[in-house]
Amino acid sequence: MTLKGFDLQTMALQEKLGIDERINEAFQPISNFWEGLILHEFFGTGIPTIIFLLVGGAAFFTLYFGFINIRGFGLSLRTVMGRYDGLDEKRKGSGEVSHFQALATAVSGTVGNGNIAGVAMAIAIGGPGATFWMILCGLLGMSSKFVECTLGVKYRDVGEDGTVYGGPMYYLSKGLKERGFEKFGKVLAVIFAVLCIGASFGGGNAAQSNQAALQMVDLFGLTGGSARTIVGIIMMVVVGIIIIGGIKRIASVTEKIVPFMAGMYVLACLYIIFSNLSFVDDAFAMIINGAFAPTAVVGGFIGVLIQGFRRGAFSNEAGAGSASIAHSAVITSYPASEGLVALLEPFIDTVVICTMTALVIIIFNGDNTLFTYGNLVEGSSAVMVNGQQLEGAGLTSAAFAEYISFSGPFLAIAVVLFALSTMISWSYYGLQSWMYVFGKGKISDLTYKLLFLVFIVIGAAGDMSSVWAFSDAMILALVFPNMIGLFILFPKVKEELSKYVNVIKSRN
């Protein structure tokens, strides 16, 4: 009788739950398990093993290539502007998109809600000091991005119809075969591809639709237990129309959306920063002090460092290898040319845009005047501001609204467009990985795209903490197989860099 009554109570409770809550309830255990698995601590240090691998690898590549992130910056700009496109006249380069289109597509996969919502989460949890570690992660990540995107072009496959297939799956399998590790390379390639499919469903999809849905619900005052699900379905239709066209359509869309929205967002940030110029030096002082002498309330030094690197890695994806899939489609016969173009991504994404977002939030909060860093609402990454619970993009939106009266609709639109551009770019990453595992063909293509579109709805309906925990873990998981390949193949990158530099010198 008791059991029957319990069952009836459970059924009644289920009936009261909206679609949003039901979807989240099913998704949360998966999220918790995956986060715990990927972010395990390194021998009791309190720092996840993945952070050591990510940062250690980036630091090594920075030193080995003689600070390519700094000395290669000018060459990178000249390459993306088409200064050296004529180098391919004698050596016809394969590919489908220009340097700028490849960069725009890859940047659209990184410049997203990690810059708006993710940074806000890092600051709320880790305090201003997290910004310092985000910037460092971005600067070092430029070197990792250079290595992986050079390899992506070098080891890509080009189909009979001119379609390009590239990314870590190919340089892990083909590159490691060259070095005598054929079986090991194939295993790593499959592991990466499977993880990348998961990452496309998580960080490249669910996390983006989650923030976009929350912004739309708030902007239009939508109510009901199915509001976010409905928004997710609308986004699913829009993304579905775009991704059917493949990389060329994706590139044509992202090269228009990303520069415009990123430019508008940066201008809004600059307006707020210059309007509060007298406080900027104090903000930077808080960033430096918080990085090395954080308060216990934000988790101490280790806690702040982890938040900074975790959000930085999610934002720019350097070391994860995902961006090399987009860069592999570039029209060039010199792999290092695209590696140099790619190093701009972490700089644009993390060093510039993430830092600006952080400064706006720090200026907004002043000297802990509105909320206390690290003092979170139980069970979430939200803080209380003027009696209102704010989390992720909501906190960034409140900071913007303080200084720009019409910023609410603007930021909501920015969040949605950033989300859409990230989703359509990541759909390409995931599809490439899917076809590597399950084969190329119309049925394989359609199956993946349908699954991808379903996760847009799941992400929109899910709770922010569970969606982002899953997304973080999926993005960071890519680092394990990718970094192993980079450590084995980096001498090939040096050879390609020498070829590109020498041909430029001979031309001049």
C-alpha positions in Angstrom: 0.0 0.0 0.0 2.8 2.4 1.0 4.7 1.5 -2.2 1.6 2.1 -4.3 1.0 5.4 -2.6 4.6 6.4 -3.2 4.3 5.5 -6.8 1.1 7.7 -7.1 2.9 10.6 -5.4 5.8 10.3 -7.7 3.5 10.2 -10.7 1.7 13.3 -9.4 4.9 15.1 -9.0 6.1 14.2 -12.5 2.8 15.6 -13.8 3.5 18.9 -12.1 6.9 19.2 -13.6 7.2 21.1 -16.9 9.1 19.8 -19.9 12.1 21.9 -19.0 12.4 20.3 -15.5 11.9 16.8 -16.9 14.6 17.2 -19.4 17.0 18.6 -16.8 16.2 15.9 -14.3 17.2 13.2 -16.9 20.3 15.0 -18.0 21.9 16.0 -14.6 23.2 12.6 -13.5 25.0 12.2 -16.9 26.5 15.7 -16.4 27.7 14.9 -12.8 29.3 11.6 -13.8 31.2 13.0 -16.7 32.5 16.1 -14.9 33.8 13.9 -12.0 35.5 11.6 -14.5 37.3 14.2 -16.5 38.2 16.7 -13.8 39.8 14.3 -11.4 42.7 15.7 -9.2 46.3 15.1 -9.9 47.7 13.2 -7.0 45.9 15.2 -4.3 47.1 18.6 -5.5 43.6 19.9 -5.9 44.4 20.7 -9.6 42.8 18.6 -12.3 45.2 16.5 -14.3 43.9 18.0 -17.5 45.0 21.5 -16.4 48.6 20.3 -15.9 48.5 18.8 -19.4 46.9 21.8 -21.1 49.1 24.5 -19.5 52.3 22.4 -19.5 51.9 21.6 -23.2 51.1 25.2 -24.2 54.1 26.5 -22.2 56.4 23.9 -23.9 55.3 24.9 -27.4 55.7 28.6 -26.5 59.3 28.0 -25.5 60.2 25.5 -28.3 58.9 27.8 -31.1 60.6 30.8 -29.6 57.5 32.6 -28.4 55.7 32.2 -31.8 52.6 33.7 -30.1 54.4 37.1 -30.0 57.0 37.1 -32.8 54.5 35.5 -35.3 51.7 37.9 -34.6 52.6 40.4 -37.4 53.1 37.6 -40.0 49.7 36.1 -38.9 48.0 39.4 -39.6 49.6 39.8 -43.0 48.6 36.2 -43.9 45.0 36.5 -43.0 44.8 39.8 -44.9 45.8 37.9 -48.1 49.3 39.4 -48.4 50.8 36.1 -49.3 48.0 34.4 -51.2 50.1 34.6 -54.4 52.4 32.0 -53.0 50.0 29.3 -54.1 50.0 30.3 -57.7 52.8 27.9 -58.6 51.7 25.3 -56.0 48.0 25.0 -56.3 46.6 24.7 -52.8 43.7 22.4 -52.0 40.8 23.6 -49.8 37.4 25.1 -49.8 37.6 28.5 -47.9 39.9 31.5 -47.6 42.2 32.2 -44.6 39.7 34.8 -43.4 36.7 32.5 -43.7 38.5 29.7 -41.9 39.5 32.1 -39.1 35.9 33.5 -39.0 34.5 29.9 -38.8 36.9 28.9 -36.1 36.5 32.1 -34.1 32.7 31.7 -34.3 33.3 28.3 -32.6 35.2 30.0 -29.7 33.7 33.5 -29.5 30.4 32.6 -27.9 28.8 32.5 -24.6 32.0 31.3 -23.0 33.0 35.0 -23.4 29.8 36.4 -21.9 28.3 33.7 -19.5 31.5 31.7 -18.9 33.6 34.7 -17.8 30.8 35.9 -15.5 30.8 32.4 -13.9 34.5 32.5 -13.4 34.5 36.0 -11.8 31.5 35.1 -9.6 33.1 31.9 -8.4 36.8 32.8 -8.4 36.8 36.6 -8.1 38.8 39.1 -10.2 42.0 37.0 -9.9 40.5 34.4 -12.3 40.9 37.0 -15.1 44.7 36.9 -14.8 44.8 33.1 -15.3 42.3 33.4 -18.2 44.6 35.9 -19.9 47.7 33.6 -19.3 45.7 30.7 -20.7 44.9 32.7 -23.8 48.5 33.8 -24.4 50.0 30.4 -24.0 47.1 28.8 -25.9 48.1 30.8 -29.0 51.1 28.5 -29.4 49.1 25.3 -29.0 46.6 26.6 -31.6 49.5 27.2 -34.0 50.8 23.7 -33.6 47.5 21.9 -34.0 46.1 23.9 -36.9 49.4 23.5 -38.8 49.1 19.8 -38.4 45.4 19.9 -39.3 46.3 21.2 -42.8 49.4 19.1 -43.3 47.6 15.8 -42.7 44.1 16.5 -44.1 42.3 14.4 -46.7 40.8 15.9 -49.9 37.9 14.0 -51.5 37.5 13.6 -55.3 34.8 16.3 -55.2 37.2 18.7 -53.4 35.6 18.3 -50.0 38.2 18.6 -47.2 38.4 16.2 -44.2 40.8 17.3 -41.5 41.5 17.8 -37.8 43.1 15.7 -35.0 41.5 12.5 -36.3 43.7 12.7 -39.4 46.9 14.0 -37.9 46.7 11.5 -35.1 46.2 8.5 -37.5 48.4 9.6 -40.4 51.0 11.5 -38.5 51.6 8.9 -35.8 51.8 6.3 -38.6 54.7 8.2 -40.1 56.4 8.0 -36.7 55.9 4.3 -36.3 52.9 4.4 -34.0 50.2 3.3 -36.5 47.9 1.3 -34.1 48.3 3.8 -31.3 47.5 6.7 -33.7 44.3 5.0 -34.9 43.2 4.4 -31.3 43.8 8.0 -30.4 42.1 9.2 -33.5 38.9 7.2 -32.8 38.9 8.3 -29.1 39.3 12.0 -30.2 36.5 11.6 -32.8 34.1 10.1 -30.2 34.9 12.8 -27.7 34.6 15.5 -30.3 31.1 14.3 -31.1 30.2 14.6 -27.4 31.8 18.0 -27.2 29.8 19.2 -30.2 26.6 18.2 -28.3 27.9 19.8 -25.1 30.1 22.9 -25.2 29.5 23.6 -28.9 25.7 23.2 -28.6 23.9 22.7 -25.3 25.9 25.4 -23.4 25.2 27.9 -26.1 21.4 27.1 -26.5 21.1 27.2 -22.7 22.3 30.8 -22.4 20.4 31.9 -25.5 17.2 30.4 -24.2 17.6 32.0 -20.8 18.2 35.4 -22.4 15.1 35.1 -24.7 12.9 34.0 -21.8 14.0 36.9 -19.7 13.8 39.5 -22.6 10.3 38.6 -23.6 9.1 37.7 -20.1 8.1 34.2 -21.1 6.6 32.0 -18.4 5.6 28.3 -18.0 7.4 25.1 -17.7 8.0 24.7 -21.4 9.2 28.2 -22.3 12.9 27.3 -22.8 12.0 24.2 -24.7 10.0 26.2 -27.2 12.9 28.7 -27.6 15.2 25.7 -28.2 12.9 24.3 -30.9 13.0 27.7 -32.7 16.8 27.7 -32.6 16.9 24.1 -33.7 15.0 25.1 -36.9 17.3 28.0 -37.6 20.5 26.0 -37.1 19.1 23.1 -39.1 18.5 25.3 -42.2 22.1 26.6 -42.0 24.0 23.4 -41.4 22.5 21.6 -44.3 24.7 23.6 -46.6 28.0 22.4 -45.3 31.2 24.3 -44.6 30.8 26.8 -47.5 27.5 28.0 -46.2 28.7 27.9 -42.6 31.7 30.0 -43.6 29.6 32.5 -45.5 27.3 33.0 -42.5 30.0 33.2 -39.8 32.2 35.6 -41.7 29.3 38.1 -41.6 27.9 37.4 -38.1 31.1 37.1 -36.1 33.0 40.2 -37.1 29.8 42.3 -36.7 28.7 41.0 -33.3 32.2 40.8 -31.9 32.9 44.3 -33.0 29.6 45.7 -31.5 30.3 43.8 -28.3 33.8 45.1 -28.0 32.6 48.7 -28.6 30.0 48.4 -25.9 32.7 47.0 -23.5 35.1 49.9 -24.4 32.4 52.5 -23.8 31.8 51.1 -20.3 35.5 50.8 -19.6 36.3 54.4 -20.8 33.3 55.8 -18.9 34.9 54.4 -15.8 38.5 55.0 -16.7 39.5 56.2 -13.2 38.5 52.8 -11.8 40.4 50.7 -14.5 43.7 50.8 -12.6 41.9 49.6 -9.5 40.3 46.8 -11.5 43.6 45.6 -12.7 45.1 45.8 -9.2 42.2 43.6 -8.0 42.9 41.2 -10.8 46.6 40.9 -9.9 46.1 40.8 -6.2 43.2 38.3 -6.6 45.4 36.0 -8.8 48.2 35.6 -6.2 46.5 36.5 -2.9 42.9 35.4 -3.2 40.6 35.3 -0.2 39.4 32.1 1.2 35.8 32.8 0.2 36.7 32.3 -3.5 38.5 29.0 -2.9 42.1 30.2 -2.3 44.9 30.2 -4.9 44.2 26.8 -6.4 40.5 27.6 -6.7 41.1 30.8 -8.5 43.7 29.3 -10.8 41.4 26.4 -11.8 38.5 28.8 -12.5 40.7 30.9 -14.7 42.2 28.1 -16.7 38.9 26.2 -16.9 37.0 29.1 -18.4 40.0 30.1 -20.6 40.2 26.6 -22.0 36.5 26.5 -22.6 36.6 29.9 -24.3 39.5 29.4 -26.7 39.7 25.6 -27.0 43.5 25.8 -27.5 44.9 22.3 -27.0 41.5 20.7 -27.6 42.2 20.5 -31.3 38.6 21.3 -32.4 39.5 24.5 -34.3 41.9 22.6 -36.6 38.9 20.9 -38.2 37.7 24.3 -39.6 41.2 25.5 -40.4 41.9 22.3 -42.4 39.4 23.4 -45.0 41.6 26.5 -45.9 42.9 27.0 -49.5 46.6 26.8 -49.1 49.6 24.6 -49.9 51.6 25.8 -46.9 50.2 24.3 -43.6 52.1 26.7 -41.4 50.3 29.7 -43.0 47.1 28.5 -41.4 48.8 27.7 -38.1 49.9 31.3 -37.9 46.4 32.6 -38.8 45.0 30.3 -36.1 47.1 31.8 -33.3 45.0 34.9 -33.6 42.0 33.1 -32.1 43.0 32.8 -28.5 44.2 36.4 -28.6 40.9 37.7 -30.0 38.7 35.4 -27.9 40.4 35.3 -24.5 43.0 38.1 -24.3 40.7 40.7 -25.8 37.0 39.8 -25.4 37.1 37.8 -22.2 39.3 40.4 -20.5 36.8 43.2 -21.5 33.9 41.2 -20.1 35.8 40.7 -16.9 36.6 44.4 -16.6 33.0 45.4 -17.1 31.8 43.0 -14.3 34.6 44.1 -11.9 33.8 47.8 -12.6 30.1 47.0 -12.1 30.7 45.4 -8.7 33.3 48.0 -7.6 34.8 47.2 -4.2 32.3 44.3 -3.5 29.5 46.8 -3.4 26.8 44.7 -5.0 27.9 41.1 -4.3 30.7 39.2 -2.6 32.9 37.1 -5.0 32.6 33.4 -4.1 29.4 33.9 -2.1 27.2 31.9 -4.3 23.5 30.8 -4.0 23.6 27.2 -2.8 23.8 24.7 -5.5 24.6 27.2 -8.3 27.1 29.6 -9.7 24.7 32.5 -9.1 25.2 35.6 -6.9 22.5 37.8 -5.3 22.5 41.4 -6.7 19.8 43.7 -5.2 17.7 40.8 -4.2 17.9 39.2 -7.6 19.6 35.9 -8.4 22.0 36.4 -11.3 24.0 33.7 -13.1 26.2 33.6 -16.2 25.0 35.9 -19.0 22.4 37.4 -16.5 25.2 38.9 -14.5 26.9 40.3 -17.5 23.6 41.7 -18.7 23.1 43.5 -15.4 26.6 45.0 -15.6 25.9 46.3 -19.1 22.5 47.7 -18.1 24.1 49.7 -15.3 25.9 51.9 -17.9 24.0 51.4 -21.2 20.2 51.8 -20.8 19.3 49.9 -24.0 21.8 47.1 -23.5 19.3 44.5 -22.4 17.9 43.8 -25.9 21.4 44.3 -27.5 23.1 41.8 -25.2 20.3 39.3 -25.6 20.6 39.5 -29.3 24.4 39.2 -29.0 24.1 36.1 -26.8 21.7 34.5 -29.3 23.8 35.3 -32.4 27.0 34.2 -30.6 25.2 31.0 -29.7 24.0 30.4 -33.2 27.4 31.0 -34.8 29.1 28.7 -32.2 26.5 26.0 -32.8 26.8 26.0 -36.6 30.6 25.9 -36.4 30.6 23.1 -33.9 28.1 21.1 -36.0 30.8 21.0 -38.7 33.4 19.8 -36.1 31.1 17.1 -34.8 30.0 16.0 -38.3 33.6 15.6 -39.4 34.3 13.4 -36.3 31.1 11.5 -36.9 32.0 10.7 -40.5 35.4 9.6 -39.4 33.9 7.0 -37.0 30.8 6.0 -38.9 31.7 6.6 -42.5 30.8 9.2 -45.1 27.4 9.2 -46.7 24.0 10.9 -46.7 22.5 8.7 -44.0 25.5 9.2 -41.7 25.3 12.9 -42.4 21.6 13.1 -41.6 21.8 11.0 -38.5 24.4 13.2 -36.9 22.6 16.4 -37.8 19.4 15.2 -36.3 21.1 14.2 -33.0 22.9 17.6 -33.0 19.6 19.4 -33.4 18.0 17.4 -30.5 20.8 18.6 -28.1 19.9 22.2 -28.9 16.5 21.6 -27.2 18.1 19.6 -24.3 20.6 22.5 -23.6 17.9 25.1 -23.8 15.7 23.3 -21.3 18.5 22.2 -18.9 19.7 23.8 -15.7 22.8 26.1 -16.3 25.0 24.4 -13.7 24.5 20.9 -15.1 24.7 21.9 -18.8 27.9 23.8 -18.3 29.5 21.1 -16.1 28.9 18.6 -18.9 30.1 21.0 -21.5 33.3 21.9 -19.7 34.2 18.3 -19.2 33.5 17.4 -22.9 35.7 20.2 -24.2 38.5 19.5 -21.8 38.4 15.7 -22.5 39.6 16.4 -26.0 42.9 17.6 -24.6 44.0 14.1 -23.6 44.2 12.4 -27.0 45.1 15.7 -28.9 48.0 16.7 -26.6 49.6 13.3 -26.9 49.6 13.7 -30.7 51.0 17.2 -30.5 53.9 16.1 -28.3 54.9 13.5 -30.8 54.4 15.5 -34.0 55.6 19.0 -33.1 58.9 18.6 -35.0 56.9 18.4 -38.2 55.4 21.8 -37.4 58.9 23.3 -37.2 59.6 22.0 -40.7 56.5 23.5 -42.1 57.1 26.8 -40.5 60.6 26.9 -42.0 59.1 26.2 -45.5 56.6 29.0 -45.2 59.1 31.6 -43.9 61.7 30.7 -46.5 59.3 31.0 -49.4 58.2 34.4 -48.1 61.8 35.5 -47.9 62.6 34.2 -51.4 59.6 36.2 -52.8 60.9 39.4 -51.1 
